[in-house]
């Protein structure tokens, strides 16, 4: 264990007593949680944009996309709620509980973004088809 000396008294303290190691860990976890939440927001906005464009006919969508929008939410939110609840009941810190809640939802949004982006925009006008009909 690393020892340090107190600033004024010159007393010997361990790293655990100073709280520096836990403060750095908490800052890192807070940064990771903020990053996860920001990524979830970006993925969600991109998925919404591609789906709205698809409903307007400007983006290729699967024929059952409207059903997928509803069906995919229940498993993602159920997993998020259960994992956060179990961590909370086990005494985990609030940032770890929140990370456990955000992660399943973020994973689902990321999978949706990847799947929708792979389909791509529907060509219209003089370089492609002239109507917005669904395939």
C-alpha positions, -999 to 999 in steps of 0.1 A, spaced: 0 0 0 14 34 -9 18 59 20 16 96 18 22 124 43 -5 148 54 0 184 42 0 202 75 7 177 103 32 155 85 12 124 96 14 92 76 -17 83 56 -25 54 33 -39 61 -2 -73 48 9 -73 73 38 -66 103 15 -95 94 -8 -75 103 -40 -78 69 -56 -115 67 -51 -120 103 -63 -101 95 -96 -122 64 -100 -154 83 -95 -144 110 -120 -136 83 -146 -169 65 -140 -187 99 -143 -169 106 -176 -178 71 -189 -214 76 -179 -216 110 -196 -200 95 -228 -226 66 -228 -255 90 -224 -242 113 -252 -237 83 -275 -273 72 -267 -286 106 -276 -267 107 -309 -277 72 -319 -314 79 -310 -315 110 -331 -299 93 -361 -324 64 -358 -353 87 -356 -341 107 -386 -336 76 -408 -370 62 -397 -388 95 -405 -371 97 -438 -381 61 -444 -417 67 -436 -416 96 -461 -401 73 -487 -366 88 -488 -348 60 -469 -350 23 -475 -367 5 -446 -376 -31 -439 -413 -39 -446 -418 -46 -409 -399 -15 -396 -430 0 -380 -436 -32 -360 -399 -34 -350 -401 2 -336 -425 -11 -310 -413 -47 -304 -377 -38 -298 -384 -14 -269 -398 -39 -244 -368 -62 -242 -343 -33 -241 -361 -14 -214 -369 -46 -194 -332 -55 -194 -323 -20 -184 -347 -18 -155 -338 -52 -142 -301 -47 -143 -303 -13 -127 -327 -27 -100 -304 -57 -92 -274 -34 -90 -292 -9 -68 -304 -36 -44 -269 -50 -42 -256 -16 -30 -238 -4 -61 -230 32 -65 -255 55 -83 -232 60 -113 -229 22 -118 -266 17 -115 -272 44 -141 -246 29 -164 -263 -5 -161 -296 12 -170 -282 31 -200 -261 3 -215 -289 -21 -228 -308 9 -243 -277 22 -259 -268 -12 -274 -303 -14 -290 -300 21 -304 -266 14 -318 -278 -19 -335 -307 0 -350 -285 28 -363 -261 3 -379 -290 -17 -394 -308 14 -408 -276 30 -421 -267 -1 -440 -299 2 -460 -291 37 -472 -312 65 -488 -336 57 -516 -324 73 -549 -350 97 -563 -352 123 -591 -331 122 -622 -305 97 -608 -329 71 -596 -365 62 -594 -392 89 -597 -416 79 -569 -414 73 -532 -431 39 -532 -419 14 -506 -403 -19 -519 
